[in-house]
Amino acid sequence: MTVPIIIDCDPGHDDALAIMLAAADPAVDLLAITTVAGNQTLEKTTLNARRVCTVAGITDVPIAAGCARPLLQPLSVADDVHGASGLDGPRFPEPTVDVVPEHAVELMRRILVEHPEPVTLVPTAPLTNIALLLTRYPECASRIREIVLMGGSTERGNRTPAAEFNVYTDPEAADIVLRGGVPVTMCGLNVTHQALATPEVVARFAGLGTELGTVCAELLTFFASTYLRLWGMPHPPLHDPVAVARVIDPAIVDCVDANVAVELRGTHTRGATVVDPHGYLGRPANARVAVALDREAFWDRMVAAVTALGARTP
């Protein structure tokens, strides 16, 4: 059965490949791409979504821009990781895919109301748009099949010692989503760091012999340079497509049930996800938490998606 999804993103190198996977894999039906400020400003993340869709030949999926800043705190972008454009590395052509004249939250609401079956939301960015959707239109919660997000961690962070970037950027939004009563699956750093783009992986994309395969190899090569410089990691983790892969085939990403809370006040831990799989706090589970990745199946689906898109672009 094909799963209808909306991907909410802030492209971003890993968001770019998440869009490609969602657009091409036959297990999902990509209904819309919505953007939010995160890895870069909203203007840049929206432009990057347009660039990705243009180079990948994704012309039949609406793109809508959403929130330009977190709910409460100032925006702090990840230009140290993704570059000044948010998508440094390849040279992208001028985008030919445009945005729709509708706020991302309004587009999501309309799709949820009009679609004949519940829709899965796949946020790979700060959760500002999703939190606003749930608070402004609480009646839409019943139209959401589940929220499968990339964010958080069962261990340490990548923006502070305790906090992962997406949750740290808007912890109040993450708190709203996790307490919103909609089924949530959290694909955090502990599992996405298993999706390492090794030289062999990069060679698979480069070896496709298509413009899109080359773009993907260039994206991963730039991403590798920042991960080596910032964290001493020789191979970059491809975070965001892991959430898409979980929707495509749940067997690719193993999960456990746990209560997850967001730390909102800690001096050193604001934005941390407190994951309690053993029930120490006596609270009911409110999320499935990803713990293990089938790396071979993940990369096979990712390469197959880029192959399919590359075959239909000039």
Secondary structure as UniProt FT lines:
FT   STRAND          3..9
FT   HELIX           13..24
FT   TURN            26..27
FT   STRAND          28..35
FT   HELIX           42..56
FT   STRAND          63..65
FT   HELIX           79..82
FT   TURN            84..85
FT   HELIX           104..114
FT   STRAND          119..123
FT   HELIX           128..136
FT   HELIX           138..143
FT   STRAND          144..150
FT   HELIX           165..169
FT   HELIX           171..178
FT   STRAND          184..187
FT   HELIX           189..192
FT   TURN            193..194
FT   HELIX           199..206
FT   TURN            207..208
FT   HELIX           211..231
FT   HELIX           241..248
FT   HELIX           250..252
FT   STRAND          253..262
FT   TURN            267..271
FT   STRAND          273..276
FT   TURN            277..278
FT   TURN            280..281
FT   STRAND          287..293
FT   HELIX           295..311
//
